[in-house]
Amino acid sequence: MTTAQTEGLIGMLIVLGILVLLVTPAVIGIVRDRRMDRQIKAAQQHRGTSRRLARTV
């Protein structure tokens, strides 16, 4: 490997590292939002089920 190739490889790795640092918070936010959406949906379904049961009693 020549010096130019080594410098190119190091530069590419630095750019990829910066990309990972920028994308990681967005991915964490998306995962957190999806988890909250699942919890809200489960709570709404549970609430609907309990209301239906209360009406039949």
mmCIF entry with sequence, helices, sheets and N, C-alpha, C, O atoms, coordinates in Angstrom:
data_MODEL
# 
_entry.id   MODEL 
# 
_entity.id                         1 
_entity.type                       polymer 
_entity.pdbx_number_of_molecules   1 
# 
_entity_poly.entity_id                      1 
_entity_poly.type                           'polypeptide(L)' 
_entity_poly.nstd_linkage                   no 
_entity_poly.nstd_monomer                   no 
_entity_poly.pdbx_seq_one_letter_code       MTTAQTEGLIGMLIVLGILVLLVTPAVIGIVRDRRMDRQIKAAQQHRGTSRRLARTV 
_entity_poly.pdbx_seq_one_letter_code_can   MTTAQTEGLIGMLIVLGILVLLVTPAVIGIVRDRRMDRQIKAAQQHRGTSRRLARTV 
_entity_poly.pdbx_strand_id                 A 
# 
loop_
_entity_poly_seq.entity_id 
_entity_poly_seq.num 
_entity_poly_seq.mon_id 
_entity_poly_seq.hetero 
1 1  MET n 
1 2  THR n 
1 3  THR n 
1 4  ALA n 
1 5  GLN n 
1 6  THR n 
1 7  GLU n 
1 8  GLY n 
1 9  LEU n 
1 10 ILE n 
1 11 GLY n 
1 12 MET n 
1 13 LEU n 
1 14 ILE n 
1 15 VAL n 
1 16 LEU n 
1 17 GLY n 
1 18 ILE n 
1 19 LEU n 
1 20 VAL n 
1 21 LEU n 
1 22 LEU n 
1 23 VAL n 
1 24 THR n 
1 25 PRO n 
1 26 ALA n 
1 27 VAL n 
1 28 ILE n 
1 29 GLY n 
1 30 ILE n 
1 31 VAL n 
1 32 ARG n 
1 33 ASP n 
1 34 ARG n 
1 35 ARG n 
1 36 MET n 
1 37 ASP n 
1 38 ARG n 
1 39 GLN n 
1 40 ILE n 
1 41 LYS n 
1 42 ALA n 
1 43 ALA n 
1 44 GLN n 
1 45 GLN n 
1 46 HIS n 
1 47 ARG n 
1 48 GLY n 
1 49 THR n 
1 50 SER n 
1 51 ARG n 
1 52 ARG n 
1 53 LEU n 
1 54 ALA n 
1 55 ARG n 
1 56 THR n 
1 57 VAL n 
# 
_struct_asym.id          A 
_struct_asym.entity_id   1 
# 
_struct_conf.conf_type_id            HELX_P 
_struct_conf.id                      HELX_P1 
_struct_conf.pdbx_PDB_helix_id       AA1 
_struct_conf.beg_label_comp_id       THR 
_struct_conf.beg_label_asym_id       A 
_struct_conf.beg_label_seq_id        3 
_struct_conf.pdbx_beg_PDB_ins_code   ? 
_struct_conf.end_label_comp_id       THR 
_struct_conf.end_label_asym_id       A 
_struct_conf.end_label_seq_id        56 
_struct_conf.pdbx_end_PDB_ins_code   ? 
_struct_conf.beg_auth_comp_id        THR 
_struct_conf.beg_auth_asym_id        A 
_struct_conf.beg_auth_seq_id         3 
_struct_conf.end_auth_comp_id        THR 
_struct_conf.end_auth_asym_id        A 
_struct_conf.end_auth_seq_id         56 
_struct_conf.pdbx_PDB_helix_class    1 
_struct_conf.details                 ? 
_struct_conf.pdbx_PDB_helix_length   54 
# 
_struct_conf_type.id          HELX_P 
_struct_conf_type.criteria    ? 
_struct_conf_type.reference   ? 
# 
loop_
_atom_site.group_PDB 
_atom_site.id 
_atom_site.type_symbol 
_atom_site.label_atom_id 
_atom_site.label_alt_id 
_atom_site.label_comp_id 
_atom_site.label_asym_id 
_atom_site.label_entity_id 
_atom_site.label_seq_id 
_atom_site.pdbx_PDB_ins_code 
_atom_site.Cartn_x 
_atom_site.Cartn_y 
_atom_site.Cartn_z 
_atom_site.occupancy 
_atom_site.B_iso_or_equiv 
_atom_site.pdbx_formal_charge 
_atom_site.auth_seq_id 
_atom_site.auth_comp_id 
_atom_site.auth_asym_id 
_atom_site.auth_atom_id 
_atom_site.pdbx_PDB_model_num 
ATOM 1   N N  . MET A 1 1  ? 0.839   -1.174 0.000  1.00 0.00 ? 1  MET A N  1 
ATOM 2   C CA . MET A 1 1  ? 0.000   0.000  0.000  1.00 0.00 ? 1  MET A CA 1 
ATOM 3   C C  . MET A 1 1  ? 0.887   1.242  0.000  1.00 0.00 ? 1  MET A C  1 
ATOM 4   O O  . MET A 1 1  ? 1.868   1.326  0.739  1.00 0.00 ? 1  MET A O  1 
ATOM 5   N N  . THR A 1 2  ? 0.533   2.171  -0.817 1.00 0.00 ? 2  THR A N  1 
ATOM 6   C CA . THR A 1 2  ? 1.294   3.406  -0.863 1.00 0.00 ? 2  THR A CA 1 
ATOM 7   C C  . THR A 1 2  ? 0.777   4.383  0.189  1.00 0.00 ? 2  THR A C  1 
ATOM 8   O O  . THR A 1 2  ? -0.254  4.153  0.821  1.00 0.00 ? 2  THR A O  1 
ATOM 9   N N  . THR A 1 3  ? 1.506   5.460  0.359  1.00 0.00 ? 3  THR A N  1 
ATOM 10  C CA . THR A 1 3  ? 1.113   6.478  1.333  1.00 0.00 ? 3  THR A CA 1 
ATOM 11  C C  . THR A 1 3  ? -0.222  7.104  0.950  1.00 0.00 ? 3  THR A C  1 
ATOM 12  O O  . THR A 1 3  ? -1.053  7.378  1.817  1.00 0.00 ? 3  THR A O  1 
ATOM 13  N N  . ALA A 1 4  ? -0.428  7.330  -0.332 1.00 0.00 ? 4  ALA A N  1 
ATOM 14  C CA . ALA A 1 4  ? -1.678  7.942  -0.784 1.00 0.00 ? 4  ALA A CA 1 
ATOM 15  C C  . ALA A 1 4  ? -2.861  7.023  -0.500 1.00 0.00 ? 4  ALA A C  1 
ATOM 16  O O  . ALA A 1 4  ? -3.926  7.486  -0.093 1.00 0.00 ? 4  ALA A O  1 
ATOM 17  N N  . GLN A 1 5  ? -2.678  5.734  -0.711 1.00 0.00 ? 5  GLN A N  1 
ATOM 18  C CA . GLN A 1 5  ? -3.756  4.784  -0.427 1.00 0.00 ? 5  GLN A CA 1 
ATOM 19  C C  . GLN A 1 5  ? -4.065  4.725  1.062  1.00 0.00 ? 5  GLN A C  1 
ATOM 20  O O  . GLN A 1 5  ? -5.226  4.642  1.462  1.00 0.00 ? 5  GLN A O  1 
ATOM 21  N N  . THR A 1 6  ? -3.016  4.769  1.879  1.00 0.00 ? 6  THR A N  1 
ATOM 22  C CA . THR A 1 6  ? -3.208  4.737  3.323  1.00 0.00 ? 6  THR A CA 1 
ATOM 23  C C  . THR A 1 6  ? -3.951  5.986  3.794  1.00 0.00 ? 6  THR A C  1 
ATOM 24  O O  . THR A 1 6  ? -4.860  5.901  4.620  1.00 0.00 ? 6  THR A O  1 
ATOM 25  N N  . GLU A 1 7  ? -3.561  7.142  3.265  1.00 0.00 ? 7  GLU A N  1 
ATOM 26  C CA . GLU A 1 7  ? -4.243  8.379  3.633  1.00 0.00 ? 7  GLU A CA 1 
ATOM 27  C C  . GLU A 1 7  ? -5.700  8.361  3.174  1.00 0.00 ? 7  GLU A C  1 
ATOM 28  O O  . GLU A 1 7  ? -6.583  8.845  3.882  1.00 0.00 ? 7  GLU A O  1 
ATOM 29  N N  . GLY A 1 8  ? -5.945  7.808  2.002  1.00 0.00 ? 8  GLY A N  1 
ATOM 30  C CA . GLY A 1 8  ? -7.317  7.692  1.517  1.00 0.00 ? 8  GLY A CA 1 
ATOM 31  C C  . GLY A 1 8  ? -8.156  6.782  2.397  1.00 0.00 ? 8  GLY A C  1 
ATOM 32  O O  . GLY A 1 8  ? -9.316  7.079  2.683  1.00 0.00 ? 8  GLY A O  1 
ATOM 33  N N  . LEU A 1 9  ? -7.572  5.682  2.821  1.00 0.00 ? 9  LEU A N  1 
ATOM 34  C CA . LEU A 1 9  ? -8.278  4.746  3.697  1.00 0.00 ? 9  LEU A CA 1 
ATOM 35  C C  . LEU A 1 9  ? -8.585  5.393  5.047  1.00 0.00 ? 9  LEU A C  1 
ATOM 36  O O  . LEU A 1 9  ? -9.692  5.250  5.566  1.00 0.00 ? 9  LEU A O  1 
ATOM 37  N N  . ILE A 1 10 ? -7.616  6.101  5.614  1.00 0.00 ? 10 ILE A N  1 
ATOM 38  C CA . ILE A 1 10 ? -7.834  6.776  6.892  1.00 0.00 ? 10 ILE A CA 1 
ATOM 39  C C  . ILE A 1 10 ? -8.917  7.840  6.753  1.00 0.00 ? 10 ILE A C  1 
ATOM 40  O O  . ILE A 1 10 ? -9.778  7.968  7.624  1.00 0.00 ? 10 ILE A O  1 
ATOM 41  N N  . GLY A 1 11 ? -8.878  8.594  5.673  1.00 0.00 ? 11 GLY A N  1 
ATOM 42  C CA . GLY A 1 11 ? -9.903  9.614  5.444  1.00 0.00 ? 11 GLY A CA 1 
ATOM 43  C C  . GLY A 1 11 ? -11.282 9.011  5.321  1.00 0.00 ? 11 GLY A C  1 
ATOM 44  O O  . GLY A 1 11 ? -12.251 9.540  5.866  1.00 0.00 ? 11 GLY A O  1 
ATOM 45  N N  . MET A 1 12 ? -11.374 7.891  4.598  1.00 0.00 ? 12 MET A N  1 
ATOM 46  C CA . MET A 1 12 ? -12.666 7.226  4.426  1.00 0.00 ? 12 MET A CA 1 
ATOM 47  C C  . MET A 1 12 ? -13.188 6.707  5.768  1.00 0.00 ? 12 MET A C  1 
ATOM 48  O O  . MET A 1 12 ? -14.381 6.813  6.051  1.00 0.00 ? 12 MET A O  1 
ATOM 49  N N  . LEU A 1 13 ? -12.307 6.154  6.587  1.00 0.00 ? 13 LEU A N  1 
ATOM 50  C CA . LEU A 1 13 ? -12.728 5.661  7.896  1.00 0.00 ? 13 LEU A CA 1 
ATOM 51  C C  . LEU A 1 13 ? -13.184 6.802  8.803  1.00 0.00 ? 13 LEU A C  1 
ATOM 52  O O  . LEU A 1 13 ? -14.130 6.643  9.575  1.00 0.00 ? 13 LEU A O  1 
ATOM 53  N N  . ILE A 1 14 ? -12.516 7.948  8.712  1.00 0.00 ? 14 ILE A N  1 
ATOM 54  C CA . ILE A 1 14 ? -12.932 9.100  9.510  1.00 0.00 ? 14 ILE A CA 1 
ATOM 55  C C  . ILE A 1 14 ? -14.315 9.573  9.075  1.00 0.00 ? 14 ILE A C  1 
ATOM 56  O O  . ILE A 1 14 ? -15.157 9.879  9.920  1.00 0.00 ? 14 ILE A O  1 
ATOM 57  N N  . VAL A 1 15 ? -14.557 9.635  7.775  1.00 0.00 ? 15 VAL A N  1 
ATOM 58  C CA . VAL A 1 15 ? -15.867 10.058 7.275  1.00 0.00 ? 15 VAL A CA 1 
ATOM 59  C C  . VAL A 1 15 ? -16.950 9.079  7.709  1.00 0.00 ? 15 VAL A C  1 
ATOM 60  O O  . VAL A 1 15 ? -18.033 9.497  8.119  1.00 0.00 ? 15 VAL A O  1 
ATOM 61  N N  . LEU A 1 16 ? -16.671 7.784  7.624  1.00 0.00 ? 16 LEU A N  1 
ATOM 62  C CA . LEU A 1 16 ? -17.651 6.791  8.072  1.00 0.00 ? 16 LEU A CA 1 
ATOM 63  C C  . LEU A 1 16 ? -17.911 6.899  9.570  1.00 0.00 ? 16 LEU A C  1 
ATOM 64  O O  . LEU A 1 16 ? -19.047 6.730  10.014 1.00 0.00 ? 16 LEU A O  1 
ATOM 65  N N  . GLY A 1 17 ? -16.869 7.179  10.350 1.00 0.00 ? 17 GLY A N  1 
ATOM 66  C CA . GLY A 1 17 ? -17.040 7.363  11.794 1.00 0.00 ? 17 GLY A CA 1 
ATOM 67  C C  . GLY A 1 17 ? -17.921 8.556  12.109 1.00 0.00 ? 17 GLY A C  1 
ATOM 68  O O  . GLY A 1 17 ? -18.782 8.485  12.985 1.00 0.00 ? 17 GLY A O  1 
ATOM 69  N N  . ILE A 1 18 ? -17.707 9.655  11.393 1.00 0.00 ? 18 ILE A N  1 
ATOM 70  C CA . ILE A 1 18 ? -18.540 10.844 11.594 1.00 0.00 ? 18 ILE A CA 1 
ATOM 71  C C  . ILE A 1 18 ? -19.980 10.547 11.207 1.00 0.00 ? 18 ILE A C  1 
ATOM 72  O O  . ILE A 1 18 ? -20.911 10.969 11.893 1.00 0.00 ? 18 ILE A O  1 
ATOM 73  N N  . LEU A 1 19 ? -20.166 9.818  10.105 1.00 0.00 ? 19 LEU A N  1 
ATOM 74  C CA . LEU A 1 19 ? -21.521 9.445  9.684  1.00 0.00 ? 19 LEU A CA 1 
ATOM 75  C C  . LEU A 1 19 ? -22.224 8.629  10.765 1.00 0.00 ? 19 LEU A C  1 
ATOM 76  O O  . LEU A 1 19 ? -23.397 8.861  11.058 1.00 0.00 ? 19 LEU A O  1 
ATOM 77  N N  . VAL A 1 20 ? -21.514 7.685  11.349 1.00 0.00 ? 20 VAL A N  1 
ATOM 78  C CA . VAL A 1 20 ? -22.105 6.870  12.420 1.00 0.00 ? 20 VAL A CA 1 
ATOM 79  C C  . VAL A 1 20 ? -22.480 7.748  13.607 1.00 0.00 ? 20 VAL A C  1 
ATOM 80  O O  . VAL A 1 20 ? -23.544 7.571  14.199 1.00 0.00 ? 20 VAL A O  1 
ATOM 81  N N  . LEU A 1 21 ? -21.611 8.692  13.956 1.00 0.00 ? 21 LEU A N  1 
ATOM 82  C CA . LEU A 1 21 ? -21.911 9.581  15.085 1.00 0.00 ? 21 LEU A CA 1 
ATOM 83  C C  . LEU A 1 21 ? -23.131 10.451 14.812 1.00 0.00 ? 21 LEU A C  1 
ATOM 84  O O  . LEU A 1 21 ? -23.869 10.784 15.739 1.00 0.00 ? 21 LEU A O  1 
ATOM 85  N N  . LEU A 1 22 ? -23.352 10.821 13.565 1.00 0.00 ? 22 LEU A N  1 
ATOM 86  C CA . LEU A 1 22 ? -24.498 11.660 13.239 1.00 0.00 ? 22 LEU A CA 1 
ATOM 87  C C  . LEU A 1 22 ? -25.797 10.859 13.134 1.00 0.00 ? 22 LEU A C  1 
ATOM 88  O O  . LEU A 1 22 ? -26.871 11.376 13.445 1.00 0.00 ? 22 LEU A O  1 
ATOM 89  N N  . VAL A 1 23 ? -25.704 9.617  12.703 1.00 0.00 ? 23 VAL A N  1 
ATOM 90  C CA . VAL A 1 23 ? -26.904 8.808  12.467 1.00 0.00 ? 23 VAL A CA 1 
ATOM 91  C C  . VAL A 1 23 ? -27.386 8.129  13.750 1.00 0.00 ? 23 VAL A C  1 
ATOM 92  O O  . VAL A 1 23 ? -28.583 7.882  13.898 1.00 0.00 ? 23 VAL A O  1 
ATOM 93  N N  . THR A 1 24 ? -26.495 7.829  14.661 1.00 0.00 ? 24 THR A N  1 
ATOM 94  C CA . THR A 1 24 ? -26.856 7.090  15.875 1.00 0.00 ? 24 THR A CA 1 
ATOM 95  C C  . THR A 1 24 ? -27.978 7.756  16.682 1.00 0.00 ? 24 THR A C  1 
ATOM 96  O O  . THR A 1 24 ? -28.922 7.060  17.055 1.00 0.00 ? 24 THR A O  1 
ATOM 97  N N  . PRO A 1 25 ? -27.929 9.050  16.971 1.00 0.00 ? 25 PRO A N  1 
ATOM 98  C CA . PRO A 1 25 ? -29.042 9.648  17.739 1.00 0.00 ? 25 PRO A CA 1 
ATOM 99  C C  . PRO A 1 25 ? -30.390 9.545  17.020 1.00 0.00 ? 25 PRO A C  1 
ATOM 100 O O  . PRO A 1 25 ? -31.426 9.361  17.659 1.00 0.00 ? 25 PRO A O  1 
ATOM 101 N N  . ALA A 1 26 ? -30.370 9.665  15.694 1.00 0.00 ? 26 ALA A N  1 
ATOM 102 C CA . ALA A 1 26 ? -31.622 9.560  14.940 1.00 0.00 ? 26 ALA A CA 1 
ATOM 103 C C  . ALA A 1 26 ? -32.198 8.150  15.061 1.00 0.00 ? 26 ALA A C  1 
ATOM 104 O O  . ALA A 1 26 ? -33.404 7.984  15.242 1.00 0.00 ? 26 ALA A O  1 
ATOM 105 N N  . VAL A 1 27 ? -31.351 7.154  14.964 1.00 0.00 ? 27 VAL A N  1 
ATOM 106 C CA . VAL A 1 27 ? -31.814 5.767  15.069 1.00 0.00 ? 27 VAL A CA 1 
ATOM 107 C C  . VAL A 1 27 ? -32.347 5.490  16.467 1.00 0.00 ? 27 VAL A C  1 
ATOM 108 O O  . VAL A 1 27 ? -33.367 4.819  16.621 1.00 0.00 ? 27 VAL A O  1 
ATOM 109 N N  . ILE A 1 28 ? -31.667 5.999  17.480 1.00 0.00 ? 28 ILE A N  1 
ATOM 110 C CA . ILE A 1 28 ? -32.141 5.819  18.857 1.00 0.00 ? 28 ILE A CA 1 
ATOM 111 C C  . ILE A 1 28 ? -33.509 6.471  19.034 1.00 0.00 ? 28 ILE A C  1 
ATOM 112 O O  . ILE A 1 28 ? -34.385 5.904  19.687 1.00 0.00 ? 28 ILE A O  1 
ATOM 113 N N  . GLY A 1 29 ? -33.698 7.656  18.460 1.00 0.00 ? 29 GLY A N  1 
ATOM 114 C CA . GLY A 1 29 ? -34.992 8.334  18.549 1.00 0.00 ? 29 GLY A CA 1 
ATOM 115 C C  . GLY A 1 29 ? -36.095 7.570  17.854 1.00 0.00 ? 29 GLY A C  1 
ATOM 116 O O  . GLY A 1 29 ? -37.215 7.492  18.359 1.00 0.00 ? 29 GLY A O  1 
ATOM 117 N N  . ILE A 1 30 ? -35.787 7.002  16.693 1.00 0.00 ? 30 ILE A N  1 
ATOM 118 C CA . ILE A 1 30 ? -36.792 6.222  15.958 1.00 0.00 ? 30 ILE A CA 1 
ATOM 119 C C  . ILE A 1 30 ? -37.202 4.997  16.763 1.00 0.00 ? 30 ILE A C  1 
ATOM 120 O O  . ILE A 1 30 ? -38.387 4.680  16.860 1.00 0.00 ? 30 ILE A O  1 
ATOM 121 N N  . VAL A 1 31 ? -36.228 4.314  17.335 1.00 0.00 ? 31 VAL A N  1 
ATOM 122 C CA . VAL A 1 31 ? -36.526 3.118  18.137 1.00 0.00 ? 31 VAL A CA 1 
ATOM 123 C C  . VAL A 1 31 ? -37.375 3.490  19.354 1.00 0.00 ? 31 VAL A C  1 
ATOM 124 O O  . VAL A 1 31 ? -38.319 2.778  19.696 1.00 0.00 ? 31 VAL A O  1 
ATOM 125 N N  . ARG A 1 32 ? -37.039 4.599  20.002 1.00 0.00 ? 32 ARG A N  1 
ATOM 126 C CA . ARG A 1 32 ? -37.798 5.045  21.175 1.00 0.00 ? 32 ARG A CA 1 
ATOM 127 C C  . ARG A 1 32 ? -39.234 5.401  20.790 1.00 0.00 ? 32 ARG A C  1 
ATOM 128 O O  . ARG A 1 32 ? -40.174 5.044  21.501 1.00 0.00 ? 32 ARG A O  1 
ATOM 129 N N  . ASP A 1 33 ? -39.407 6.104  19.666 1.00 0.00 ? 33 ASP A N  1 
ATOM 130 C CA . ASP A 1 33 ? -40.752 6.462  19.212 1.00 0.00 ? 33 ASP A CA 1 
ATOM 131 C C  . ASP A 1 33 ? -41.588 5.235  18.897 1.00 0.00 ? 33 ASP A C  1 
ATOM 132 O O  . ASP A 1 33 ? -42.771 5.185  19.235 1.00 0.00 ? 33 ASP A O  1 
ATOM 133 N N  . ARG A 1 34 ? -40.985 4.246  18.251 1.00 0.00 ? 34 ARG A N  1 
ATOM 134 C CA . ARG A 1 34 ? -41.732 3.025  17.929 1.00 0.00 ? 34 ARG A CA 1 
ATOM 135 C C  . ARG A 1 34 ? -42.154 2.293  19.187 1.00 0.00 ? 34 ARG A C  1 
ATOM 136 O O  . ARG A 1 34 ? -43.254 1.744  19.255 1.00 0.00 ? 34 ARG A O  1 
ATOM 137 N N  . ARG A 1 35 ? -41.268 2.285  20.197 1.00 0.00 ? 35 ARG A N  1 
ATOM 138 C CA . ARG A 1 35 ? -41.622 1.618  21.462 1.00 0.00 ? 35 ARG A CA 1 
ATOM 139 C C  . ARG A 1 35 ? -42.785 2.339  22.130 1.00 0.00 ? 35 ARG A C  1 
ATOM 140 O O  . ARG A 1 35 ? -43.701 1.696  22.642 1.00 0.00 ? 35 ARG A O  1 
ATOM 141 N N  . MET A 1 36 ? -42.755 3.668  22.128 1.00 0.00 ? 36 MET A N  1 
ATOM 142 C CA . MET A 1 36 ? -43.854 4.425  22.723 1.00 0.00 ? 36 MET A CA 1 
ATOM 143 C C  . MET A 1 36 ? -45.153 4.191  21.962 1.00 0.00 ? 36 MET A C  1 
ATOM 144 O O  . MET A 1 36 ? -46.214 4.061  22.572 1.00 0.00 ? 36 MET A O  1 
ATOM 145 N N  . ASP A 1 37 ? -45.078 4.137  20.632 1.00 0.00 ? 37 ASP A N  1 
ATOM 146 C CA . ASP A 1 37 ? -46.280 3.876  19.840 1.00 0.00 ? 37 ASP A CA 1 
ATOM 147 C C  . ASP A 1 37 ? -46.884 2.520  20.187 1.00 0.00 ? 37 ASP A C  1 
ATOM 148 O O  . ASP A 1 37 ? -48.104 2.390  20.296 1.00 0.00 ? 37 ASP A O  1 
ATOM 149 N N  . ARG A 1 38 ? -46.028 1.504  20.362 1.00 0.00 ? 38 ARG A N  1 
ATOM 150 C CA . ARG A 1 38 ? -46.529 0.174  20.745 1.00 0.00 ? 38 ARG A CA 1 
ATOM 151 C C  . ARG A 1 38 ? -47.186 0.222  22.117 1.00 0.00 ? 38 ARG A C  1 
ATOM 152 O O  . ARG A 1 38 ? -48.229 -0.398 22.325 1.00 0.00 ? 38 ARG A O  1 
ATOM 153 N N  . GLN A 1 39 ? -46.589 0.949  23.055 1.00 0.00 ? 39 GLN A N  1 
ATOM 154 C CA . GLN A 1 39 ? -47.159 1.041  24.399 1.00 0.00 ? 39 GLN A CA 1 
ATOM 155 C C  . GLN A 1 39 ? -48.499 1.771  24.380 1.00 0.00 ? 39 GLN A C  1 
ATOM 156 O O  . GLN A 1 39 ? -49.438 1.367  25.066 1.00 0.00 ? 39 GLN A O  1 
ATOM 157 N N  . ILE A 1 40 ? -48.589 2.842  23.599 1.00 0.00 ? 40 ILE A N  1 
ATOM 158 C CA . ILE A 1 40 ? -49.853 3.586  23.495 1.00 0.00 ? 40 ILE A CA 1 
ATOM 159 C C  . ILE A 1 40 ? -50.930 2.711  22.874 1.00 0.00 ? 40 ILE A C  1 
ATOM 160 O O  . ILE A 1 40 ? -52.070 2.701  23.338 1.00 0.00 ? 40 ILE A O  1 
ATOM 161 N N  . LYS A 1 41 ? -50.574 1.978  21.828 1.00 0.00 ? 41 LYS A N  1 
ATOM 162 C CA . LYS A 1 41 ? -51.542 1.107  21.164 1.00 0.00 ? 41 LYS A CA 1 
ATOM 163 C C  . LYS A 1 41 ? -52.030 0.013  22.121 1.00 0.00 ? 41 LYS A C  1 
ATOM 164 O O  . LYS A 1 41 ? -53.221 -0.296 22.166 1.00 0.00 ? 41 LYS A O  1 
ATOM 165 N N  . ALA A 1 42 ? -51.103 -0.566 22.880 1.00 0.00 ? 42 ALA A N  1 
ATOM 166 C CA . ALA A 1 42 ? -51.491 -1.605 23.844 1.00 0.00 ? 42 ALA A CA 1 
ATOM 167 C C  . ALA A 1 42 ? -52.404 -1.028 24.919 1.00 0.00 ? 42 ALA A C  1 
ATOM 168 O O  . ALA A 1 42 ? -53.364 -1.681 25.328 1.00 0.00 ? 42 ALA A O  1 
ATOM 169 N N  . ALA A 1 43 ? -52.118 0.183  25.380 1.00 0.00 ? 43 ALA A N  1 
ATOM 170 C CA . ALA A 1 43 ? -52.961 0.811  26.410 1.00 0.00 ? 43 ALA A CA 1 
ATOM 171 C C  . ALA A 1 43 ? -54.353 1.108  25.855 1.00 0.00 ? 43 ALA A C  1 
ATOM 172 O O  . ALA A 1 43 ? -55.350 0.929  26.555 1.00 0.00 ? 43 ALA A O  1 
ATOM 173 N N  . GLN A 1 44 ? -54.426 1.561  24.604 1.00 0.00 ? 44 GLN A N  1 
ATOM 174 C CA . GLN A 1 44 ? -55.728 1.840  24.002 1.00 0.00 ? 44 GLN A CA 1 
ATOM 175 C C  . GLN A 1 44 ? -56.532 0.550  23.834 1.00 0.00 ? 44 GLN A C  1 
ATOM 176 O O  . GLN A 1 44 ? -57.738 0.538  24.079 1.00 0.00 ? 44 GLN A O  1 
ATOM 177 N N  . GLN A 1 45 ? -55.880 -0.523 23.423 1.00 0.00 ? 45 GLN A N  1 
ATOM 178 C CA . GLN A 1 45 ? -56.583 -1.791 23.265 1.00 0.00 ? 45 GLN A CA 1 
ATOM 179 C C  . GLN A 1 45 ? -57.063 -2.302 24.617 1.00 0.00 ? 45 GLN A C  1 
ATOM 180 O O  . GLN A 1 45 ? -58.177 -2.813 24.729 1.00 0.00 ? 45 GLN A O  1 
ATOM 181 N N  . HIS A 1 46 ? -56.236 -2.168 25.634 1.00 0.00 ? 46 HIS A N  1 
ATOM 182 C CA . HIS A 1 46 ? -56.625 -2.616 26.975 1.00 0.00 ? 46 HIS A CA 1 
ATOM 183 C C  . HIS A 1 46 ? -57.799 -1.785 27.490 1.00 0.00 ? 46 HIS A C  1 
ATOM 184 O O  . HIS A 1 46 ? -58.723 -2.312 28.110 1.00 0.00 ? 46 HIS A O  1 
ATOM 185 N N  . ARG A 1 47 ? -57.747 -0.494 27.228 1.00 0.00 ? 47 ARG A N  1 
ATOM 186 C CA . ARG A 1 47 ? -58.831 0.388  27.681 1.00 0.00 ? 47 ARG A CA 1 
ATOM 187 C C  . ARG A 1 47 ? -60.137 0.045  26.964 1.00 0.00 ? 47 ARG A C  1 
ATOM 188 O O  . ARG A 1 47 ? -61.201 0.036  27.581 1.00 0.00 ? 47 ARG A O  1 
ATOM 189 N N  . GLY A 1 48 ? -60.056 -0.235 25.665 1.00 0.00 ? 48 GLY A N  1 
ATOM 190 C CA . GLY A 1 48 ? -61.250 -0.612 24.913 1.00 0.00 ? 48 GLY A CA 1 
ATOM 191 C C  . GLY A 1 48 ? -61.823 -1.934 25.388 1.00 0.00 ? 48 GLY A C  1 
ATOM 192 O O  . GLY A 1 48 ? -63.042 -2.094 25.458 1.00 0.00 ? 48 GLY A O  1 
ATOM 193 N N  . THR A 1 49 ? -60.963 -2.876 25.713 1.00 0.00 ? 49 THR A N  1 
ATOM 194 C CA . THR A 1 49 ? -61.414 -4.177 26.206 1.00 0.00 ? 49 THR A CA 1 
ATOM 195 C C  . THR A 1 49 ? -62.087 -4.029 27.565 1.00 0.00 ? 49 THR A C  1 
ATOM 196 O O  . THR A 1 49 ? -63.127 -4.640 27.812 1.00 0.00 ? 49 THR A O  1 
ATOM 197 N N  . SER A 1 50 ? -61.510 -3.233 28.438 1.00 0.00 ? 50 SER A N  1 
ATOM 198 C CA . SER A 1 50 ? -62.101 -3.077 29.772 1.00 0.00 ? 50 SER A CA 1 
ATOM 199 C C  . SER A 1 50 ? -63.436 -2.339 29.691 1.00 0.00 ? 50 SER A C  1 
ATOM 200 O O  . SER A 1 50 ? -64.338 -2.615 30.482 1.00 0.00 ? 50 SER A O  1 
ATOM 201 N N  . ARG A 1 51 ? -63.575 -1.410 28.751 1.00 0.00 ? 51 ARG A N  1 
ATOM 202 C CA . ARG A 1 51 ? -64.869 -0.720 28.598 1.00 0.00 ? 51 ARG A CA 1 
ATOM 203 C C  . ARG A 1 51 ? -65.938 -1.679 28.085 1.00 0.00 ? 51 ARG A C  1 
ATOM 204 O O  . ARG A 1 51 ? -67.087 -1.633 28.525 1.00 0.00 ? 51 ARG A O  1 
ATOM 205 N N  . ARG A 1 52 ? -65.547 -2.554 27.144 1.00 0.00 ? 52 ARG A N  1 
ATOM 206 C CA . ARG A 1 52 ? -66.527 -3.507 26.625 1.00 0.00 ? 52 ARG A CA 1 
ATOM 207 C C  . ARG A 1 52 ? -66.962 -4.464 27.702 1.00 0.00 ? 52 ARG A C  1 
ATOM 208 O O  . ARG A 1 52 ? -68.136 -4.827 27.772 1.00 0.00 ? 52 ARG A O  1 
ATOM 209 N N  . LEU A 1 53 ? -66.028 -4.884 28.553 1.00 0.00 ? 53 LEU A N  1 
ATOM 210 C CA . LEU A 1 53 ? -66.366 -5.783 29.644 1.00 0.00 ? 53 LEU A CA 1 
ATOM 211 C C  . LEU A 1 53 ? -67.265 -5.099 30.670 1.00 0.00 ? 53 LEU A C  1 
ATOM 212 O O  . LEU A 1 53 ? -68.154 -5.738 31.232 1.00 0.00 ? 53 LEU A O  1 
ATOM 213 N N  . ALA A 1 54 ? -67.046 -3.816 30.919 1.00 0.00 ? 54 ALA A N  1 
ATOM 214 C CA . ALA A 1 54 ? -67.844 -3.082 31.894 1.00 0.00 ? 54 ALA A CA 1 
ATOM 215 C C  . ALA A 1 54 ? -69.276 -2.919 31.400 1.00 0.00 ? 54 ALA A C  1 
ATOM 216 O O  . ALA A 1 54 ? -70.207 -2.924 32.205 1.00 0.00 ? 54 ALA A O  1 
ATOM 217 N N  . ARG A 1 55 ? -69.464 -2.777 30.116 1.00 0.00 ? 55 ARG A N  1 
ATOM 218 C CA . ARG A 1 55 ? -70.822 -2.613 29.555 1.00 0.00 ? 55 ARG A CA 1 
ATOM 219 C C  . ARG A 1 55 ? -71.617 -3.907 29.642 1.00 0.00 ? 55 ARG A C  1 
ATOM 220 O O  . ARG A 1 55 ? -72.835 -3.876 29.817 1.00 0.00 ? 55 ARG A O  1 
ATOM 221 N N  . THR A 1 56 ? -70.947 -5.034 29.523 1.00 0.00 ? 56 THR A N  1 
ATOM 222 C CA . THR A 1 56 ? -71.672 -6.308 29.525 1.00 0.00 ? 56 THR A CA 1 
ATOM 223 C C  . THR A 1 56 ? -72.058 -6.737 30.929 1.00 0.00 ? 56 THR A C  1 
ATOM 224 O O  . THR A 1 56 ? -72.949 -7.570 31.095 1.00 0.00 ? 56 THR A O  1 
ATOM 225 N N  . VAL A 1 57 ? -71.414 -6.194 31.926 1.00 0.00 ? 57 VAL A N  1 
ATOM 226 C CA . VAL A 1 57 ? -71.691 -6.613 33.326 1.00 0.00 ? 57 VAL A CA 1 
ATOM 227 C C  . VAL A 1 57 ? -72.858 -5.882 33.882 1.00 0.00 ? 57 VAL A C  1 
ATOM 228 O O  . VAL A 1 57 ? -73.233 -6.102 35.033 1.00 0.00 ? 57 VAL A O  1 
# 
